[in-house]
Amino acid sequence: MPAHRRDTPPPRTGNSETEVLRGFLGYLRQSIAAKVEGAPEPQVRTYRTPSGTNLLGLLHHLTAVERATFLDEEVTDWQATFDAPPADSVADVVTRYRETVARADAVFDGCTGLDAPLRRPRTRRPAPAIRWALVHLIEETGRHAGHADILRELIDGTTGR
């Protein structure tokens, strides 16, 4: 019988814009990591769409998005981020994602406000405002969390957030 996780409702956050944005981003981050965690090999890497989407690749991609957006790391081949290295286990990719999220959260913790630009110490790319970065990651993570819901159900029937 397929596993069914209890749905976790959206977070109840404080009323400030920062609390709402960070609360929803945290919720989406936890949701997608949980969706990938424990997924079986090799199905977690199997392309489930003609475009080559796979469950593990989605989390690997989101790790690259977090790093590029918040940690000022340059990505030269975005398409390549949709495939996790063959030597990396599911646990490796989930751990790397969670470590990246913790580093990104530390960047937020040091910010003075949502209008402040993100620090760009390594690259010369234009620095977006913290607000833009948070909304972008909510959009990107939410989009791929939806994909992950479908992919995980196709793999082993697991549903729920």
C-alpha positions as CSV (number, residue, x, y, z in Angstrom):
1,M,0.0,0.0,0.0
2,P,1.4,3.5,-0.9
3,A,2.6,5.6,2.0
4,H,0.5,8.7,2.8
5,R,2.1,11.4,4.9
6,R,-0.1,13.6,6.9
7,D,-0.4,17.0,5.2
8,T,1.4,19.7,7.0
9,P,-0.6,23.0,6.9
10,P,1.0,26.3,5.8
11,P,2.9,27.9,8.6
12,R,1.4,30.3,11.1
13,T,3.9,33.1,11.1
14,G,4.1,36.5,12.7
15,N,2.5,39.4,10.9
16,S,5.6,41.2,9.6
17,E,6.5,40.8,5.9
18,T,9.8,39.2,6.8
19,E,8.2,36.6,9.1
20,V,5.7,35.7,6.4
21,L,8.2,35.4,3.6
22,R,10.7,33.5,5.6
23,G,8.0,31.3,7.1
24,F,6.6,30.3,3.7
25,L,10.0,29.7,2.2
26,G,11.0,27.5,5.2
27,Y,7.8,25.6,4.8
28,L,8.4,24.9,1.1
29,R,12.1,24.0,1.7
30,Q,11.0,21.4,4.4
31,S,8.3,20.1,2.1
32,I,10.6,19.4,-0.9
33,A,13.4,17.9,1.2
34,A,10.9,15.6,2.9
35,K,9.5,14.6,-0.5
36,V,12.9,13.5,-1.7
37,E,14.2,12.0,1.6
38,G,13.9,8.2,1.5
39,A,13.0,8.0,-2.1
40,P,14.3,4.7,-3.6
41,E,17.2,4.3,-6.0
42,P,17.3,4.2,-9.0
43,Q,13.7,5.5,-9.4
44,V,14.6,8.8,-7.7
45,R,16.9,9.5,-10.7
46,T,14.7,8.1,-13.4
47,Y,13.4,10.7,-15.9
48,R,9.7,10.9,-15.5
49,T,9.0,13.5,-18.2
50,P,10.2,14.0,-21.8
51,S,12.2,17.0,-20.5
52,G,14.3,14.8,-18.2
53,T,12.8,15.8,-14.9
54,N,13.7,13.5,-12.0
55,L,13.0,13.8,-8.3
56,L,16.6,13.9,-7.0
57,G,17.6,16.3,-9.8
58,L,14.9,18.8,-8.6
59,L,16.5,19.0,-5.2
60,H,20.0,19.2,-6.6
61,H,18.8,22.1,-8.8
62,L,17.2,23.9,-5.9
63,T,20.5,23.7,-4.0
64,A,22.2,25.4,-7.0
65,V,19.5,28.1,-7.0
66,E,19.9,28.8,-3.3
67,R,23.7,29.0,-3.7
68,A,23.5,31.3,-6.7
69,T,20.9,33.6,-5.1
70,F,22.0,33.8,-1.5
71,L,25.6,32.7,-1.4
72,D,26.9,34.4,-4.6
73,E,28.0,31.2,-6.3
74,E,28.1,31.3,-10.1
75,V,26.3,28.6,-12.1
76,T,27.6,28.2,-15.6
77,D,25.3,25.4,-16.8
78,W,21.8,25.6,-15.3
79,Q,20.6,22.6,-17.2
80,A,23.3,20.4,-15.6
81,T,21.9,21.3,-12.2
82,F,18.9,19.1,-12.9
83,D,21.0,15.9,-12.5
84,A,22.6,15.0,-9.2
85,P,26.1,13.4,-9.6
86,P,25.8,9.6,-9.9
87,A,28.1,9.1,-6.8
88,D,25.8,11.1,-4.6
89,S,23.2,9.2,-2.6
90,V,19.7,10.6,-1.8
91,A,21.0,11.3,1.7
92,D,24.0,13.2,0.3
93,V,21.8,15.5,-1.8
94,V,19.3,16.1,1.0
95,T,22.1,16.9,3.4
96,R,23.7,19.2,1.0
97,Y,20.4,21.0,0.4
98,R,19.7,21.4,4.1
99,E,23.3,22.7,4.7
100,T,22.9,25.2,1.9
101,V,19.6,26.3,3.3
102,A,21.2,26.9,6.7
103,R,23.9,29.0,5.1
104,A,21.3,31.0,3.2
105,D,19.4,31.6,6.4
106,A,22.5,32.9,8.0
107,V,22.7,35.4,5.2
108,F,19.2,36.5,6.0
109,D,19.9,36.8,9.7
110,G,22.6,39.3,8.9
111,C,20.5,41.5,6.8
112,T,19.2,44.9,7.9
113,G,15.9,44.8,6.0
114,L,14.0,43.5,3.0
115,D,15.1,46.5,0.9
116,A,18.8,45.9,1.5
117,P,20.7,44.3,-1.4
118,L,22.1,40.9,-1.1
119,R,25.9,40.8,-0.6
120,R,27.8,40.0,-3.8
121,P,31.4,39.7,-2.6
122,R,32.6,37.2,-5.3
123,T,30.7,38.1,-8.5
124,R,29.9,41.4,-10.1
125,R,26.3,40.5,-10.8
126,P,23.7,43.1,-9.8
127,A,22.6,42.5,-6.3
128,P,18.8,42.0,-5.9
129,A,17.0,43.2,-2.8
130,I,16.5,40.6,0.0
131,R,12.7,40.9,-0.7
132,W,13.1,39.9,-4.3
133,A,15.4,37.0,-3.5
134,L,12.9,35.6,-0.9
135,V,10.0,35.9,-3.3
136,H,12.0,34.4,-6.1
137,L,13.0,31.4,-3.9
138,I,9.4,31.0,-2.8
139,E,8.3,30.8,-6.4
140,E,11.1,28.5,-7.5
141,T,10.8,26.2,-4.6
142,G,7.0,26.1,-4.7
143,R,7.1,25.3,-8.4
144,H,9.5,22.4,-8.0
145,A,7.8,21.2,-4.8
146,G,4.7,20.7,-6.9
147,H,6.7,18.7,-9.5
148,A,8.2,16.7,-6.6
149,D,4.7,15.8,-5.3
150,I,3.8,14.3,-8.6
151,L,7.1,12.6,-9.2
152,R,7.2,10.9,-5.7
153,E,3.7,9.6,-6.2
154,L,4.7,8.1,-9.5
155,I,7.8,6.5,-7.9
156,D,6.2,4.7,-5.0
157,G,2.7,6.1,-4.4
158,T,3.8,8.3,-1.5
159,T,1.6,11.4,-1.1
160,G,1.2,14.2,1.3
161,R,3.5,17.0,2.5
